[in-house]
Amino acid sequence: MTAKPSIGEQAQALAQFLRETRLPQNPIVVYGSSTVRLWPDIARSLGRNDAVAVGFGGATLRDCVAYYDLLVRPLAPRFLVVAAGANDIEKCDASAETILATIVELIGTARRAQPQLPVAALTMKPAPFHGPRMAALRAANALLEKRLPEIPDVRLIDIFAPFLNAQGDADPRFYAEDRRHLNDAGYAAWSDAIAASLPPAR
């Protein structure tokens, strides 16, 4: 069995792919973990050709900070969407305060290169796989909702509520067999939530 590539190996391979791929100038960049990496067609999903998905499997927010200058900074994005956080809770048992602090650090890293860069962060979606962590997801999302709008040119996009069923649990209709990654219906809902909060196409 082939060993799964490490986070660093994935990041290096992704960086090479981005260097060798013809991409739009100053794109909207959606940056995060496997939900971003597995997005079938970001341009088609969002109905625009100025968006780029930059994701690697298993990535935490800390990984996103560590590899920002390698993966995103060379793209000179005009708008950044942060799509990570659930792995921090699953893998690192991160608190709501740690989630917030790391997103703020990531924004700071991005704005060292582009001080006026507008940023949107996604709340963490409630996958059935994360059932035991629902309370932690809710706490982190509530803190993000309270604190992120205090930062200039930062907005929060809610992708928690759209993925709940009538009982307030993660709706399995949106998920693949592994109960953690999105199926086609999930990506449609995810794309709709993100598209509504993006700046107008040029």
LUMPATI-523131 format. One line per 2 residues: number of its first residue (from 1); for each residue x, y, z of N, C-alpha, C. Coordinates in Angstrom, 1 decimal, padded with zeros to 4 digits. Atoms other than C-alpha are relative to their C-alpha. Layout:
# residues N
NUM = X,Y,Z,X,Y,Z,X,Y,Z | ...
//
This chain:
# residues 202
1 = 000.8,-001.2,000.0,000.0,000.0,000.0,000.9,001.3,000.0 | -000.7,-001.2,000.0,001.3,003.4,-000.9,-000.3,000.9,001.1
3 = 000.2,-000.8,-001.1,001.8,005.7,002.0,-000.7,001.3,-000.4 | 000.7,-001.2,000.3,-000.5,008.7,002.1,001.0,001.2,000.1
5 = -001.0,-001.1,-000.1,001.5,011.9,001.3,-000.2,000.9,001.2 | 000.1,-000.9,-001.1,002.3,014.1,004.2,-000.6,001.4,-000.4
7 = 000.5,-001.3,000.2,000.9,017.6,004.6,001.1,000.8,-000.8 | -001.1,-000.7,000.7,004.3,019.0,003.5,000.1,-000.5,-001.5
9 = -000.1,000.5,001.3,004.4,016.7,000.5,-001.1,000.5,-000.9 | 001.2,-000.5,000.7,000.9,017.7,-000.5,000.2,001.5,-000.4
11 = -000.2,-001.5,000.2,001.8,021.4,-000.2,001.0,000.2,-001.1 | -001.0,-000.2,001.0,004.9,021.1,-002.3,-000.6,-000.4,-001.4
13 = 000.6,000.5,001.2,003.0,019.1,-005.0,-001.0,001.0,-000.5 | 001.0,-001.0,000.4,000.2,021.7,-005.0,000.7,001.2,-000.5
15 = -000.8,-001.2,000.4,002.7,024.6,-005.2,000.5,-000.2,-001.5 | -000.5,000.3,001.3,004.2,022.9,-008.3,-001.2,000.1,-001.0
17 = 001.1,000.0,000.9,000.8,022.4,-009.9,-000.5,001.4,-000.2 | 000.5,-001.4,000.2,-000.2,026.1,-009.3,001.0,000.7,-000.8
19 = -001.0,-000.6,000.8,003.1,027.2,-010.8,-000.1,-000.3,-001.5 | 000.1,000.5,001.3,002.5,025.1,-013.9,-001.3,000.2,-000.7
21 = 001.4,-000.1,000.5,-001.2,025.9,-014.4,-000.3,001.5,-000.3 | 000.4,-001.3,000.4,-002.5,028.9,-016.2,-001.2,000.4,000.8
23 = 001.1,-000.5,-000.9,-004.6,030.8,-013.6,-000.3,001.4,-000.3 | 000.4,-001.5,000.2,-006.5,034.1,-013.6,000.9,000.8,000.9
25 = -000.8,-000.9,-000.8,-004.6,037.1,-012.4,-000.8,000.5,001.1 | 000.6,-000.5,-001.3,-005.4,038.3,-008.9,-001.4,-000.6,000.2
27 = 001.2,000.8,-000.1,-008.0,035.6,-008.4,-000.6,000.1,001.4 | 000.5,000.4,-001.3,-010.4,034.9,-005.6,000.5,-001.3,000.3
29 = -000.6,001.2,-000.4,-008.7,032.2,-003.7,-000.8,-000.6,001.2 | 000.6,000.7,-001.1,-010.6,029.6,-001.6,001.1,-001.0,000.5
31 = -001.2,000.6,-000.5,-007.9,028.2,000.7,-000.4,-000.9,001.2 | 000.4,000.8,-001.2,-008.3,025.2,003.1,000.4,-001.4,-000.2
33 = -000.3,001.4,-000.1,-008.5,021.5,003.5,-000.6,-000.8,-001.1 | 000.4,000.9,001.0,-009.9,018.5,001.7,-001.3,000.4,-000.7
35 = 001.2,-000.4,000.6,-013.3,020.0,001.0,000.3,000.9,-001.2 | -000.4,-000.9,001.1,-011.5,022.6,-001.1,000.8,-000.9,-001.1
37 = -000.8,000.8,000.9,-009.1,020.0,-002.6,-000.9,-000.8,-000.9 | 000.8,001.0,000.7,-011.9,017.7,-003.7,-001.1,000.8,-000.8
39 = 001.0,-000.7,000.7,-014.1,020.5,-005.2,000.1,-000.3,-001.5 | -000.1,000.5,001.4,-014.9,019.2,-008.7,000.3,001.1,-001.0
41 = -000.2,-001.0,001.0,-015.0,022.4,-010.6,-000.4,001.4,000.6 | 000.3,-001.2,-000.7,-014.8,025.7,-008.7,-000.6,001.1,-000.9
43 = 000.5,-001.0,000.9,-015.4,027.9,-011.8,-001.5,-000.3,-000.3 | 001.4,000.4,000.4,-018.5,026.0,-012.8,-001.0,000.2,001.2
45 = 000.8,-000.1,-001.2,-019.8,025.8,-009.2,-000.4,001.4,000.3 | 000.3,-001.4,-000.4,-019.5,029.5,-008.6,-000.5,000.8,-001.1
47 = 000.4,-000.7,001.2,-020.4,030.5,-012.1,000.8,001.2,-000.4 | -000.9,-001.1,000.3,-017.3,032.6,-012.6,001.4,-000.6,-000.2
49 = -001.3,000.6,000.4,-013.8,032.1,-014.0,001.2,000.6,000.7 | -001.1,-000.7,-000.7,-011.8,034.2,-011.5,000.3,-000.6,001.4
51 = -000.1,000.6,-001.3,-011.8,031.8,-008.6,001.0,-001.2,-000.1 | -001.0,001.1,000.0,-009.0,029.3,-007.7,-000.2,-000.8,001.4
53 = 000.1,000.8,-001.2,-009.3,026.4,-005.2,001.4,-000.5,000.4 | -001.3,000.3,-000.5,-006.2,025.9,-003.1,-000.2,-000.8,001.3
55 = 000.3,000.8,-001.1,-006.7,022.9,-000.8,000.9,-001.2,000.1 | -000.8,001.2,-000.2,-004.8,020.0,000.7,-000.6,-000.8,001.1
57 = 000.7,000.8,-000.9,-006.1,017.0,002.5,000.5,-000.1,001.4 | -000.4,000.0,-001.4,-006.0,017.0,006.3,000.5,001.2,000.6
59 = -000.6,-001.3,-000.4,-004.9,020.6,006.5,-000.8,000.6,001.2 | 000.5,-000.8,-001.1,-005.4,022.4,009.8,000.2,001.5,-000.3
61 = -000.2,-001.5,000.2,-005.6,026.2,010.1,001.5,000.3,000.2 | -001.4,-000.2,-000.2,-002.0,026.0,011.4,000.8,-000.4,-001.2
63 = -000.6,000.4,001.3,-001.0,024.2,008.2,-000.2,001.2,-001.0 | 000.3,-001.1,000.9,-002.7,027.0,006.3,000.9,001.2,000.2
65 = -001.0,-001.1,-000.3,-000.6,029.6,008.1,001.4,-000.4,-000.5 | -001.4,000.4,000.4,002.6,027.6,007.5,000.3,000.0,-001.5
67 = -000.2,000.1,001.4,002.1,027.2,003.8,-000.6,001.1,-000.8 | 000.6,-001.1,000.7,000.4,030.5,002.9,001.0,000.6,-001.0
69 = -000.9,-000.7,000.9,003.5,032.1,001.5,000.4,-000.9,-001.2 | -000.3,000.9,001.1,004.2,029.0,-000.6,-001.1,-000.1,-001.0
71 = 001.1,000.4,000.9,000.7,028.4,-002.0,-000.8,001.2,-000.4 | 000.9,-001.1,000.3,-001.3,031.6,-001.9,000.6,001.3,-000.3
73 = -000.6,-001.3,000.3,000.9,034.6,-001.8,000.4,000.2,-001.4 | -000.4,-000.2,001.4,002.3,034.0,-005.3,-001.1,000.3,-000.9
75 = 001.1,-000.2,000.8,-001.2,034.2,-006.6,-000.5,001.4,000.1 | 000.4,-001.4,-000.2,-001.7,037.8,-005.3,-001.5,000.1,-000.1
77 = 001.5,000.0,000.1,-005.4,037.2,-004.6,-000.6,001.4,000.3 | 000.7,-001.3,-000.3,-007.9,040.1,-004.6,-001.0,-000.3,001.1
79 = 000.9,000.4,-001.0,-010.1,038.2,-002.2,000.3,-001.4,000.5 | -000.3,001.3,-000.6,-009.4,035.3,000.2,-001.1,-000.6,000.8
81 = 001.0,000.8,-000.8,-011.8,032.7,001.5,000.7,-001.1,000.8 | -000.6,001.0,-000.8,-010.6,030.6,004.4,-001.0,-001.1,000.3
83 = 000.9,001.1,-000.1,-012.1,027.2,004.5,000.7,-001.2,000.7 | -000.7,001.0,-000.9,-010.6,025.2,007.4,-000.4,000.2,001.4
85 = 000.3,-000.1,-001.5,-010.9,024.5,011.1,-000.5,-001.3,000.6 | 000.5,001.2,-000.6,-012.7,021.2,011.6,001.1,-001.0,000.3
87 = -001.1,000.9,-000.2,-009.4,019.3,011.3,000.7,000.4,001.3 | -000.7,-000.4,-001.2,-008.0,021.4,014.1,-000.7,-000.6,001.3
89 = 000.8,000.6,-001.1,-010.8,020.2,016.4,000.2,-001.5,000.0 | -000.1,001.4,000.1,-010.6,016.6,015.2,001.4,-000.5,000.4
91 = -001.3,000.5,-000.2,-006.8,016.2,015.2,000.8,000.6,001.2 | -000.8,-000.8,-001.0,-005.6,018.8,017.8,-000.9,000.3,001.2
93 = 000.9,-000.3,-001.1,-008.7,019.1,020.1,000.1,001.5,000.2 | -000.2,-001.5,-000.1,-008.4,022.9,019.4,-001.3,000.6,000.6
95 = 001.1,-000.8,-000.6,-010.6,025.2,021.5,-000.5,001.0,-000.9 | 000.6,-001.1,000.8,-012.8,027.9,020.1,001.0,001.1,-000.1
97 = -001.0,-001.1,000.0,-010.2,030.4,021.2,001.2,-000.2,-000.9 | -001.2,000.3,000.9,-007.4,028.6,019.4,-000.4,000.1,-001.4
99 = 000.5,-000.1,001.4,-009.5,028.4,016.2,000.0,001.5,-000.4 | 000.1,-001.4,000.3,-010.2,032.1,016.4,001.4,000.6,-000.2
101 = -001.4,-000.6,000.0,-006.5,033.0,017.2,000.7,-000.4,-001.3 | -000.8,000.5,001.2,-005.2,030.9,014.3,-000.6,000.6,-001.3
103 = 000.5,-000.7,001.1,-007.6,032.4,011.8,000.5,001.4,000.0 | -000.5,-001.4,-000.1,-006.6,035.9,013.0,001.5,000.0,-000.4
105 = -001.4,000.1,000.5,-002.9,034.8,012.5,000.1,-000.2,-001.5 | 000.0,000.2,001.5,-003.7,033.6,009.0,-000.3,001.3,-000.7
107 = 000.3,-001.3,000.6,-005.3,036.9,008.2,001.2,000.9,000.0 | -001.2,-000.9,-000.1,-002.2,038.7,009.5,001.1,-000.4,-000.9
109 = -000.9,000.5,001.0,000.0,036.5,007.4,-000.3,000.4,-001.4 | 000.4,-000.5,001.3,-002.0,037.3,004.3,000.2,001.5,-000.2
111 = -000.1,-001.5,000.1,-002.0,041.0,005.0,001.4,000.6,000.2 | -001.3,-000.5,000.0,001.7,041.3,005.5,000.4,000.2,-001.4
113 = -000.3,-000.2,001.4,002.0,040.9,001.7,-001.0,001.0,-000.6 | 001.1,-000.8,000.6,-001.4,042.6,000.9,-000.8,000.6,001.1
115 = 000.7,-000.5,-001.2,-002.5,044.9,003.7,-001.4,000.3,-000.1 | 001.4,-000.3,000.2,-005.8,045.7,002.1,-000.9,-001.2,-000.4
117 = 000.7,001.2,000.6,-006.8,042.1,001.2,-001.3,-000.2,000.8 | 001.3,000.3,-000.7,-010.5,041.5,002.0,000.0,-001.6,000.2
119 = 000.0,001.4,-000.4,-011.1,038.1,003.7,-001.4,-000.4,000.4 | 001.2,000.7,-000.5,-014.0,035.8,004.3,000.4,-001.3,000.6
121 = -000.3,001.3,-000.7,-013.9,032.9,006.7,-001.3,-000.8,000.0 | 001.2,000.8,-000.1,-016.3,030.0,006.5,-000.1,-000.6,001.4
123 = 000.2,000.8,-001.2,-017.9,028.6,009.6,000.3,-001.5,-000.3 | -000.3,001.4,000.2,-017.2,024.9,010.1,-001.3,-000.8,-000.2
125 = 001.2,000.7,000.3,-019.8,022.6,008.6,-000.2,-001.2,000.9 | 000.3,001.1,-001.0,-021.5,019.9,010.7,-000.1,-001.4,-000.7
127 = 000.0,001.4,000.7,-020.5,016.6,008.9,-000.5,-001.0,001.0 | 000.4,001.0,-000.9,-022.1,013.5,010.4,001.2,-000.7,000.7
129 = -001.2,000.5,-000.5,-018.6,012.2,010.9,000.4,000.7,001.3 | -000.4,-000.8,-001.1,-018.1,015.0,013.4,-001.0,000.1,001.1
131 = 001.1,-000.1,-001.0,-021.2,014.2,015.5,000.5,000.2,001.4 | -000.4,-000.2,-001.4,-019.2,013.8,018.7,000.6,001.3,000.3
133 = -000.7,-001.3,-000.1,-017.6,017.2,018.0,-000.9,001.2,-000.2 | 001.0,-001.0,000.4,-020.8,019.1,017.3,000.0,001.2,001.0
135 = 000.0,-001.1,-001.0,-020.6,021.1,020.6,001.2,000.9,-000.2 | -001.2,-000.8,000.2,-017.0,022.1,019.8,-000.2,000.8,-001.3
137 = 000.2,-000.7,001.2,-018.0,023.1,016.3,-000.9,001.2,000.2 | 000.9,-001.1,-000.3,-020.9,025.2,017.6,000.7,001.1,000.8
139 = -000.7,-001.0,-000.9,-018.7,026.9,020.2,001.0,000.8,-000.9 | -001.0,-000.7,000.9,-016.0,027.8,017.6,-000.7,000.9,-000.9
141 = 000.8,-000.9,000.9,-018.6,029.1,015.1,-000.6,001.2,000.7 | 000.6,-001.1,-000.8,-020.3,031.2,017.8,001.1,001.1,000.3
143 = -001.0,-001.0,-000.2,-017.0,032.8,018.7,000.5,000.7,-001.2 | -000.3,-000.7,001.3,-016.1,033.5,015.1,-001.0,001.0,-000.4
145 = 001.1,-001.0,000.3,-019.5,035.1,014.6,000.1,001.2,000.8 | -000.1,-001.1,-000.9,-018.9,037.3,017.6,001.2,000.9,-000.3
147 = -001.2,-000.7,000.0,-015.3,038.3,017.0,000.6,000.4,-001.4 | -000.6,-000.4,001.3,-014.3,038.2,013.3,-000.5,001.3,-000.6
149 = 000.5,-001.3,000.6,-016.6,041.1,012.2,000.7,001.2,000.6 | -000.7,-001.2,-000.6,-014.5,043.3,014.6,001.2,000.3,-000.8
151 = -001.2,-000.3,000.8,-011.6,043.0,012.1,-000.4,000.6,-001.3 | 000.4,-000.7,001.2,-011.8,045.4,009.2,000.1,-000.9,-001.3
153 = 000.0,000.7,001.3,-012.7,043.9,005.8,000.1,-001.5,000.2 | 000.1,001.5,-000.2,-013.3,040.4,007.3,-001.5,-000.3,000.2
155 = 001.4,000.4,-000.1,-016.7,038.7,006.9,000.0,-001.5,000.3 | 000.2,001.4,-000.3,-018.0,035.3,008.1,-001.1,-000.5,-000.9
157 = 001.0,000.6,000.9,-019.9,033.0,005.7,-000.5,-001.3,000.8 | 000.6,001.1,-000.7,-022.3,030.6,007.4,-000.2,-001.2,-000.9
159 = 000.3,001.2,000.7,-022.0,027.1,006.1,-000.3,-001.1,001.0 | 000.5,000.9,-001.0,-023.2,025.5,009.3,-001.5,-000.3,-000.1
161 = 001.4,000.1,000.1,-026.9,026.2,009.2,-000.5,-000.7,-001.2 | 000.5,000.7,001.2,-027.4,025.1,005.6,000.2,-001.5,000.0
163 = -000.3,001.5,000.0,-026.1,021.6,006.4,-000.7,-000.7,001.2 | 000.7,000.6,-001.1,-028.4,020.9,009.3,-001.3,-000.6,-000.5
165 = 001.3,000.4,000.3,-031.5,018.8,009.2,-001.0,000.5,001.0 | 001.0,-000.6,-000.9,-034.8,019.5,011.0,000.2,-000.2,001.4
167 = -000.3,000.3,-001.4,-033.5,017.9,014.2,001.2,000.8,000.5 | -001.2,-000.7,-000.4,-030.5,020.2,014.2,001.3,-000.8,000.0
169 = -001.2,000.8,000.2,-028.0,017.5,013.3,000.5,000.2,-001.4 | -000.6,000.0,001.4,-025.7,017.2,010.3,-000.9,-000.8,-000.9
171 = 000.9,000.6,000.9,-027.9,016.3,007.3,000.8,-001.0,-000.9 | -000.8,000.9,000.8,-026.4,013.1,005.7,-000.3,000.1,-001.5
173 = 000.3,-000.2,001.4,-028.0,014.0,002.4,001.1,000.7,-000.8 | -001.0,-000.8,000.6,-025.1,016.3,001.7,001.4,-000.7,000.0
175 = -001.3,000.6,-000.2,-022.3,013.8,002.4,000.2,-001.3,-000.7 | -000.4,001.3,000.6,-020.5,011.0,000.7,-000.1,-001.1,001.0
177 = 000.1,001.2,-000.8,-020.3,007.5,002.1,000.8,000.1,001.3 | -000.9,-000.1,-001.2,-017.5,008.4,004.5,-000.6,001.0,001.0
179 = 000.7,-000.9,-001.0,-019.9,010.9,006.2,000.8,001.2,000.4 | -000.8,-001.2,-000.3,-017.3,013.7,006.2,000.3,000.9,-001.2
181 = -000.3,-000.8,001.2,-016.7,014.8,002.6,-001.4,000.2,-000.8 | 001.3,-000.3,000.7,-019.4,016.4,000.4,-000.3,-000.8,-001.2
183 = 000.5,000.5,001.2,-021.4,014.8,-002.3,-000.4,001.1,-001.0 | 000.4,-001.1,000.9,-022.8,016.7,-005.3,-001.0,000.9,000.6
185 = 001.0,-000.9,-000.7,-025.7,018.0,-003.3,000.7,000.9,001.0 | -000.8,-000.7,-001.0,-023.3,019.1,-000.6,000.8,001.1,-000.7
187 = -000.8,-001.1,000.7,-021.1,021.0,-003.1,-000.9,001.0,-000.5 | 000.9,-001.0,000.5,-024.1,022.7,-004.6,-000.4,001.0,001.1
189 = 000.3,-000.9,-001.2,-025.1,024.0,-001.1,001.2,000.8,000.4 | -001.3,-000.7,-000.4,-021.5,024.9,-000.2,000.3,001.1,-001.0
191 = -000.3,-001.0,001.0,-021.1,026.8,-003.5,-000.9,001.1,000.0 | 001.0,-001.1,-000.1,-024.3,028.7,-003.2,000.3,000.9,001.2
193 = -000.3,-000.8,-001.2,-023.3,029.9,000.3,001.2,000.9,-000.2 | -001.2,-000.8,000.2,-019.9,031.0,-000.8,-000.2,001.1,-001.1
195 = 000.2,-000.9,001.1,-021.0,032.6,-004.1,-000.7,001.3,000.4 | 000.8,-001.2,-000.4,-023.5,034.9,-002.4,000.8,001.0,000.8
197 = -000.8,-000.9,-000.8,-020.7,036.5,-000.4,001.3,000.5,-000.7 | -001.2,-000.3,000.8,-018.1,037.0,-003.1,-000.2,001.4,-000.6
199 = 000.1,-001.3,000.7,-017.3,040.4,-004.7,-000.4,-000.2,-001.4 | 000.5,000.1,001.4,-018.7,041.1,-008.2,001.2,-000.4,-000.9
201 = -001.0,000.4,001.0,-016.8,039.5,-011.1,000.4,001.2,-000.8 | -000.5,-001.2,000.7,-014.7,041.9,-013.0,-000.4,-000.1,-001.5
//
